[in-house]
Amino acid sequence: MARRNEFAKMVERLGAIILRLEKGESVGIADLAQEFGVSERTIQRDFSERLAHAKLGRVHRTVRLKSLGGAESLDDRVTLSLLRSIAFVADSEFGAKASKLLNRLRHNNDAFVMEDISDRVSDIALITEAIALRHILVAFYSTETKEREVKLRPLKLVCKQGRWFVVSLRKSLSEVREFELSALSRIALSDRTFENPHAIAAIER
């Protein structure tokens, strides 16, 4: 539980830092450390590792983005950047796959309107953690006729024509199912883990 709380705090901290940077603000390492109750070394790691994908400029002990804007809205830019940071923390292989997908979305955003998931950052953090740790997620899934509780064994997040889905291993461990992210609610990380059979491993590539 303590690890989950630390993960959530880190995601919240990174989200706040990214938002300020995307607004064109300069942020100070010492000020951020004091505000979030962490060491300056932790903030420095945020910039050098978790936010390494961003084009940052440094003057003394302050940091800002070298360039602003883009085709995406502010919310989309913040969300995409935070997703990159979460992927980096979760797992290097997953991070590489996520970065490839996010780059493709960024460079092809005129092909479709991407679903706004800026309000689902905490859920995405939970899903990403569950993928990395092989933990079962408990959630509620809504369809046109009803809402029901489901147990997800998440393998990856995918985006299809601008809509986000969670690819989950079925209970039989021999098939997968896609759950639309927008239809999932009250997502919680359980203590139960699951195994990914060798036959299913190729799906994650």
NORJO-V619143 format. One record per residue. N is the residue number from 1. RES is the residue in three letters. PHI is phi in degrees with one decimal (* if undefined). PSI is psi in radians with two decimals (999 if undefined). OMEGA is omega in whole degrees, 0 to 359 (* if undefined). Layout:
n=<N & N>
res=<RES & RES>
phi=<PHI & PHI>
psi=<PSI & PSI>
omega=<OMEGA & OMEGA>
//
This chain:
n=<1 & 2 & 3 & 4 & 5 & 6 & 7 & 8 & 9 & 10 & 11 & 12 & 13 & 14 & 15 & 16 & 17 & 18 & 19 & 20 & 21 & 22 & 23 & 24 & 25 & 26 & 27 & 28 & 29 & 30 & 31 & 32 & 33 & 34 & 35 & 36 & 37 & 38 & 39 & 40 & 41 & 42 & 43 & 44 & 45 & 46 & 47 & 48 & 49 & 50 & 51 & 52 & 53 & 54 & 55 & 56 & 57 & 58 & 59 & 60 & 61 & 62 & 63 & 64 & 65 & 66 & 67 & 68 & 69 & 70 & 71 & 72 & 73 & 74 & 75 & 76 & 77 & 78 & 79 & 80 & 81 & 82 & 83 & 84 & 85 & 86 & 87 & 88 & 89 & 90 & 91 & 92 & 93 & 94 & 95 & 96 & 97 & 98 & 99 & 100 & 101 & 102 & 103 & 104 & 105 & 106 & 107 & 108 & 109 & 110 & 111 & 112 & 113 & 114 & 115 & 116 & 117 & 118 & 119 & 120 & 121 & 122 & 123 & 124 & 125 & 126 & 127 & 128 & 129 & 130 & 131 & 132 & 133 & 134 & 135 & 136 & 137 & 138 & 139 & 140 & 141 & 142 & 143 & 144 & 145 & 146 & 147 & 148 & 149 & 150 & 151 & 152 & 153 & 154 & 155 & 156 & 157 & 158 & 159 & 160 & 161 & 162 & 163 & 164 & 165 & 166 & 167 & 168 & 169 & 170 & 171 & 172 & 173 & 174 & 175 & 176 & 177 & 178 & 179 & 180 & 181 & 182 & 183 & 184 & 185 & 186 & 187 & 188 & 189 & 190 & 191 & 192 & 193 & 194 & 195 & 196 & 197 & 198 & 199 & 200 & 201 & 202 & 203 & 204 & 205>
res=<MET & ALA & ARG & ARG & ASN & GLU & PHE & ALA & LYS & MET & VAL & GLU & ARG & LEU & GLY & ALA & ILE & ILE & LEU & ARG & LEU & GLU & LYS & GLY & GLU & SER & VAL & GLY & ILE & ALA & ASP & LEU & ALA & GLN & GLU & PHE & GLY & VAL & SER & GLU & ARG & THR & ILE & GLN & ARG & ASP & PHE & SER & GLU & ARG & LEU & ALA & HIS & ALA & LYS & LEU & GLY & ARG & VAL & HIS & ARG & THR & VAL & ARG & LEU & LYS & SER & LEU & GLY & GLY & ALA & GLU & SER & LEU & ASP & ASP & ARG & VAL & THR & LEU & SER & LEU & LEU & ARG & SER & ILE & ALA & PHE & VAL & ALA & ASP & SER & GLU & PHE & GLY & ALA & LYS & ALA & SER & LYS & LEU & LEU & ASN & ARG & LEU & ARG & HIS & ASN & ASN & ASP & ALA & PHE & VAL & MET & GLU & ASP & ILE & SER & ASP & ARG & VAL & SER & ASP & ILE & ALA & LEU & ILE & THR & GLU & ALA & ILE & ALA & LEU & ARG & HIS & ILE & LEU & VAL & ALA & PHE & TYR & SER & THR & GLU & THR & LYS & GLU & ARG & GLU & VAL & LYS & LEU & ARG & PRO & LEU & LYS & LEU & VAL & CYS & LYS & GLN & GLY & ARG & TRP & PHE & VAL & VAL & SER & LEU & ARG & LYS & SER & LEU & SER & GLU & VAL & ARG & GLU & PHE & GLU & LEU & SER & ALA & LEU & SER & ARG & ILE & ALA & LEU & SER & ASP & ARG & THR & PHE & GLU & ASN & PRO & HIS & ALA & ILE & ALA & ALA & ILE & GLU & ARG>
phi=<* & -60.9 & -63.6 & -64.5 & -63.0 & -64.1 & -62.9 & -63.6 & -63.9 & -64.2 & -62.2 & -62.3 & -63.8 & -63.0 & -61.6 & -66.2 & -65.8 & -61.7 & -59.0 & -65.5 & -63.3 & -68.0 & -83.4 & 91.9 & -82.0 & -94.8 & -120.6 & -97.6 & -61.9 & -64.4 & -64.5 & -65.9 & -60.5 & -68.3 & -63.1 & -97.5 & 67.3 & -126.6 & -78.0 & -63.2 & -63.0 & -63.3 & -63.9 & -62.0 & -67.1 & -54.6 & -76.2 & -82.2 & -118.2 & -69.8 & -114.4 & -64.3 & -72.6 & -82.6 & -88.1 & -102.3 & -114.5 & -118.8 & -128.6 & 57.1 & -116.0 & -119.8 & -132.2 & -150.4 & -73.8 & -69.7 & -142.0 & -117.1 & 83.4 & 141.7 & -70.5 & -77.2 & -73.2 & -58.5 & -59.5 & -65.7 & -63.7 & -64.3 & -64.3 & -62.0 & -65.5 & -67.6 & -61.5 & -62.6 & -65.8 & -63.1 & -62.1 & -61.9 & -69.1 & -66.0 & -173.5 & -64.5 & -67.7 & -62.4 & -61.5 & -64.2 & -67.1 & -65.0 & -62.9 & -62.1 & -65.2 & -65.6 & -62.9 & -64.7 & -64.9 & -64.2 & -85.9 & -126.0 & -70.8 & -81.0 & -73.8 & -160.5 & -90.4 & -75.4 & -58.0 & -78.4 & -116.6 & -64.2 & -91.5 & -114.1 & -59.4 & -65.5 & -66.4 & -63.7 & -62.2 & -64.3 & -62.7 & -62.0 & -64.4 & -64.0 & -61.7 & -68.8 & -96.8 & 58.7 & -101.7 & -75.2 & -104.1 & -110.4 & -152.2 & -113.6 & -118.5 & -102.9 & -117.1 & -65.7 & -107.8 & -160.9 & -120.2 & -140.6 & -79.6 & -132.4 & -113.6 & -103.4 & -113.5 & -70.1 & -105.2 & -170.0 & -100.1 & -131.0 & -119.9 & -124.1 & 51.7 & 88.7 & -105.3 & -97.8 & -133.5 & -102.7 & -85.4 & -122.6 & -76.3 & -70.6 & -59.6 & -69.1 & 64.4 & -119.1 & -138.9 & -123.1 & -139.3 & -103.3 & -112.3 & -69.8 & -58.5 & -64.8 & -92.5 & -93.9 & -143.0 & 48.1 & -77.1 & -135.8 & -88.0 & -90.9 & -85.3 & -81.0 & -110.6 & -141.2 & -101.9 & -106.1 & -56.7 & -56.7 & -66.9 & -92.4 & -55.0 & -64.2 & -65.5 & -77.3 & -83.1>
psi=<-0.71 & -0.71 & -0.68 & -0.73 & -0.72 & -0.69 & -0.78 & -0.71 & -0.69 & -0.77 & -0.76 & -0.74 & -0.82 & -0.70 & -0.74 & -0.71 & -0.79 & -0.74 & -0.78 & -0.73 & -0.76 & -0.37 & -0.04 & 0.18 & 2.65 & 2.37 & 2.44 & 2.42 & -0.83 & -0.72 & -0.72 & -0.71 & -0.74 & -0.74 & -0.74 & 0.03 & 0.64 & 3.02 & 2.77 & -0.54 & -0.67 & -0.77 & -0.71 & -0.66 & -0.62 & -0.81 & -0.67 & -0.42 & -1.12 & -0.45 & 0.44 & -0.39 & -0.35 & 2.59 & 1.65 & 2.53 & 2.40 & 2.30 & 1.95 & -2.00 & 0.51 & 2.69 & 2.49 & 2.85 & 2.43 & -0.58 & 2.61 & 2.93 & -2.94 & 3.13 & -0.48 & 2.80 & 2.95 & -0.77 & -0.76 & -0.72 & -0.74 & -0.78 & -0.80 & -0.74 & -0.71 & -0.64 & -0.68 & -0.74 & -0.75 & -0.74 & -0.69 & -0.76 & -0.67 & -0.86 & 2.37 & -0.70 & -0.78 & -0.68 & -0.71 & -0.72 & -0.74 & -0.72 & -0.69 & -0.77 & -0.79 & -0.65 & -0.71 & -0.71 & -0.72 & -0.68 & -0.15 & 0.53 & -0.17 & -0.25 & -0.47 & 2.87 & 2.05 & 2.41 & 2.32 & 1.95 & 0.42 & -0.39 & 0.08 & 0.35 & -0.75 & -0.66 & -0.72 & -0.65 & -0.74 & -0.77 & -0.78 & -0.73 & -0.72 & -0.67 & -0.79 & -0.67 & -0.05 & 0.81 & 2.51 & 2.41 & 2.48 & 2.28 & 3.05 & 2.35 & 2.18 & 2.34 & -3.04 & -0.44 & -0.46 & 2.96 & 2.36 & 2.73 & 2.40 & 2.69 & 2.10 & 2.39 & 1.39 & 2.35 & -0.65 & 2.86 & 2.36 & 2.69 & 2.16 & 1.98 & 0.73 & -0.10 & 2.45 & 2.42 & 2.62 & 2.09 & 2.09 & 2.47 & 2.30 & 2.89 & -0.55 & -0.26 & 0.27 & -0.14 & 2.88 & 2.83 & 2.59 & 2.29 & 2.21 & 2.24 & -0.70 & -0.36 & -0.08 & 2.40 & 2.89 & 0.89 & 2.29 & 2.49 & 2.12 & 2.98 & -0.15 & 2.46 & 2.96 & 2.76 & 2.55 & 1.88 & 2.63 & -0.60 & -0.42 & -0.28 & -0.60 & -0.42 & -0.49 & -0.21 & 999>
omega=<179 & 180 & 179 & 180 & 179 & 179 & 180 & 179 & 179 & 179 & 179 & 180 & 180 & 179 & 179 & 180 & 181 & 180 & 181 & 179 & 181 & 176 & 178 & 181 & 169 & 182 & 181 & 182 & 182 & 181 & 179 & 179 & 180 & 182 & 185 & 176 & 177 & 180 & 176 & 178 & 178 & 179 & 178 & 176 & 176 & 183 & 185 & 183 & 188 & 178 & 181 & 180 & 182 & 178 & 187 & 173 & 182 & 174 & 185 & 182 & 174 & 184 & 173 & 177 & 178 & 179 & 183 & 171 & 186 & 182 & 183 & 174 & 178 & 180 & 181 & 180 & 179 & 182 & 180 & 180 & 180 & 177 & 177 & 181 & 179 & 180 & 179 & 183 & 186 & 187 & 185 & 180 & 178 & 180 & 179 & 179 & 181 & 180 & 178 & 179 & 183 & 176 & 180 & 178 & 182 & 185 & 181 & 185 & 177 & 183 & 179 & 176 & 183 & 178 & 179 & 180 & 181 & 179 & 182 & 185 & 181 & 177 & 179 & 177 & 178 & 180 & 180 & 179 & 180 & 177 & 183 & 185 & 183 & 177 & 177 & 175 & 173 & 183 & 173 & 184 & 183 & 172 & 181 & 186 & 185 & 174 & 181 & 178 & 180 & 174 & 183 & 171 & 193 & 177 & 179 & 171 & 179 & 177 & 180 & 180 & 175 & 180 & 183 & 181 & 171 & 176 & 186 & 176 & 178 & 182 & 180 & 181 & 180 & 180 & 177 & 177 & 178 & 176 & 179 & 185 & 183 & 180 & 179 & 178 & 179 & 181 & 180 & 179 & 180 & 178 & 183 & 179 & 178 & 178 & 176 & 182 & 181 & 182 & 182 & 186 & 182 & 181 & 184 & 182 & *>
//
